[in-house]
Amino acid sequence: MNQRVIKNIIGILIGNTIYALAVLLFIVPNGLITGGSTGLAIASFHAFSFPITYFVSIFNIFMFILGYAILGKRFALTTLMSTIYYPFILSVFEKTIGYEKMTNDPLLAALFGGVMIGVAIGLVIKCHASTGGMDIPPLILAKKFAIPVSISMYVFDFFILLMQIFYTDKEMVLYGIVLVATYTIVLDKALMIGKSQTEVMIISKEYEKINEAIIYELDRGTTMLKSISGYMKNEYPIVMTVVSNRELPKLNELILSIDDHAFMVVSKVNEVKGRGFTFKKEYLK
């Protein structure tokens, strides 16, 4: 078993543990409602009198098979780990901690519970797994149509919450929407951790020196873009590079030491793939 597999297993276990704590400390004690397969089961029970436990079991099995067929064997095995471990750790916490209220304010419970659930789901997804149930359709949509997981998950959970407005206290539905919105935002941020980079475009008459400094001193690749200035019609190539957020101050200092009048455009990039980022650097002779 290689180091990456062990790291993913630990991440899946930690994510499910955080999820269980959120349910135990914030969701259940404050009577909050949420989306997912449980929310869908409650809606089905009120509409068709279909037993909740049966619905959840059948639905989760169906989602598991769907995930196996579309997302692969590895995904199914890691999701199965969540399916087994989550109820186990939840029962352990029930016997040791109990449903202890951390706060009597349902708004605070929705916010803190949302943060914990968002971190938990994000961690599990980054380990190439899911917590099962309604977490699987967003992953399928992300793979097939490149729809962000957080967006499709929010849409699904929002409609599931709206189904419950006919038989649940309307105020609790509003708190449920706050909960879903919170963990959707946190999930989106959690999935971007470690992926965001910074793109810098530099316009300077000292472009050759800046280009060489970035390559040899900062050890980053560059791209030269042909450009003509609008006013003076100067043909100075734009030096474009992508660096990590930690390297940005060093890059800024490096450029200004060469040309303190250099024009720089700095922008955030959500994700970068390629050599030096998702692949190891290779030096061409």
N, C-alpha and C positions, 0 to 999 in steps of 0.2 A: 504494500500500500504506500503510494508516494505521498510527499508532503502536502501537495495541493489537495488531495482527497481527504486527508486528515484535517486540514484547515477547513474545508467545506463542511465536513461532518460536525466539527466543533461549532462552526457558525450556525448551522441548522439547529443544533441543540440549544445554543444561547438565544437565538431568535424565538424559538418556541417557548423557552423559559420566560422571556420578557413578555410575550403575548399572554401567557398564563397569569403572570403577575398583574398585568393590566386588567384582565377579566376579574381577577380575584379582589383586587384592591379598589378598582374604580367603576367598572362596568356593572357587575351584578349588585354590589351593595347599594348603589344609587338608582337601581331600576332603569338604567339606560337601555335603549334599544339600538340595534345596529343593523347593518345590511348582511351580506353574505348568505350562505345556505340556510343558516338558522332563521334569519329574517324572512327568507323565501318560504321556508317550511311553515312559519307562523301564518303568513298570508294564505298559503294553501289550506291550512287547517280551518281558518275562518271562512274561506270561500267554498271549500269542498268537504270539510270535516275529515280530511285525510290526516292520520296520526303523524305528529311532528317527528318522532323518532324514526318511523318508517321512511318518511320523506327524506330526511337528512341522510340516512344510510343509503337509500337507493340513489339519491342525487349525487352523493360523494363518490359512490362506486362508478356511476356513469361518467362523472368528470375525470376520475382516475383513468378509466379506460380511454377516454377521449385524449387525455394528456399523453398517455402511453403511445397512442396511435400517431399523434401529430408531433409531439415534442420529444419522443424517443424513450428508450429503455432506461437510460441514465436518469432522466428527469423523473420517471415513474418510481424508480428505486429510492431516490432521495425524498420524493414526496411521501412515499410509504413510510419512511423514517419519521417524518413529521406526524403522519396519521397515527403512528403507534406511540411516539414519545409525548405528544401534546396532552392527550388524556391522562397519561401516566403522571407527568409532572404536575398537572392540574390537581389530580387526586392527592398527590403528596402535599401540595400546598394547602389543600382543603383540610387535611388532617393536622398539619403543623401550624399554619398561620390562621386559617379560617377566613371567612369573608369579612375581613376587618376594614371598616370604612376609613379611608385616609382623609376624607373631607365630607361634610354634609352638604356642600354646595354642588349641585348637579353640573353647573357650568364649568367649575374647576375640574370636576371629575371627567367631563367630556374632553376638556383640553389636555389634561395630563394622560388620560387613557388613550386619547388620539395620538399623542406624541409617542407613547410606548408602543402602540400597535403599529404605527408607521415605521418606527425603527426596526421592530421585530420582523415585519413583512419584508422590508427592504433588505435586511440582513439575510433572510432566508432566500429571497430571489437572487441576490448577488452570489449565493452559493449554489446557483443553478437548481433550485428546488422551489417548492411552494408549500403553503400551509394546507393545501387541498381545497375542495369545494369551489366556491366562486372565485378563488384566486387563479384558477386555471384558465377560464375564458379570456381574461385580459392578456395572459401570457401567449395564448394562441393568436389573438389579434395582433399582438406586438410582432410575432414571428411572421405572420402571413401578410399583414398590411402596414407594418411599422407604426402602429398606433401606440403612443406611450402608455405603459401599464397603468400609471397613476390616473390618467384621464379616463380610460375605459372602466377602471375599477370604481372611480367616483360616479360615473354615469350609471353603472349597474346598481351600486349601493343606494344611490339617490332615488332611483325608481322603486327599489325594494322598500325603502323607508316610506315613500309615498303610498304604497299599497297598504301600509299599516295605519294610515291616518284615519281610516273608517272605523277602527275598533280599538284604537289606543289613544290615550290622553294626548291631545294635540301639542301640548307644551313639551312632552317627552319626545315627540317626533322632531320638534325643533332642536332639542338638545342632541338627538340622534344625528341630525344633519350637521350640527357643529362638530360632533365626534368624527363623522365620515370626512368632512372637509379638512379637519385637522390632520387625520392620519394620511389623507391623500397628499396634502402639501408636504408633510414630513417624509412620506414614502418617496416622492419625487426628488427631494433633496438627498435622501439616503442613497438612492440609486445612482446619483451623480458624484458621490464622494469618491475621490481618487481619479475621476475621469476628466474633470474640467481642467482646461489649460488656458494659456493666454496667447493670443495672436498679436504680434507687433509688426507694424509697417513703418519703415523709416525712410524719409526723404532727406537726402543730404548730398552736398557736392563731394563729401568725403566717403561716398558710398563704398569704394573699394576697400578702404581701411576698416570701415565698419563691418563689411562683409567678412573680411579675413579675421577680425577680432572675434566675431560671433562664432565662426567655425573653429578657430584654433584656441581661443581663450575660454569661451563659454562651452565649447564642445557641442554646439547645436547646428543643425542644417539650416540652409537659407535658400530662398528662391528670389531671383532677380526679375522684377516685373518692369516692362518698358513703360515709360510715362513721360508726359510733356506737361510742364507747369502751365497753368491757365493764363497767368499775367505776363511773365517774362519769357515764356516759351522755352525754358531750359529743359534739356533732355537728360535728366538725372534718373537712372533706374531706381525703382523702389525696392528696398531690401525687406523681404518678408521672412519672418521666422516665427516659430511656435515654441514657447518655453513653459515650464511649470510655474506655478504661482510663486514659488520660493525663489526662482531664478530671475524674476522680473526686476527686483531692486538692483541686482548685480548687472543685468543688461542695461538698465537705465543709466547707471553710473558709468558703464563702459562706453556707451554711445556719447554721453555728454563730455567725457574726457577726450574724445576725438573731435567732436563738433558740438559745442554748446548751443548752436543755433539749429540743430537738427530738428526736423518736424516729425513727430511720432504719433501714430494712431494705435491705441491699445484697446483691445476688445476681448471679452470672454468667449471661450469656445467650450461648448458643452462636452464634447468628446473628440479625441484625436486617435486615429488608428494608423499604424505604420511603424517603420523602423525608428527606434529611439523612444517609442511610447508603448505600443502593444507588442513590439518585437525588440529583440536586443539590437544594439547598435552594431553595424558592420562597417569597417573602415576599408574603403576601396583604395588600392595602390595605383 
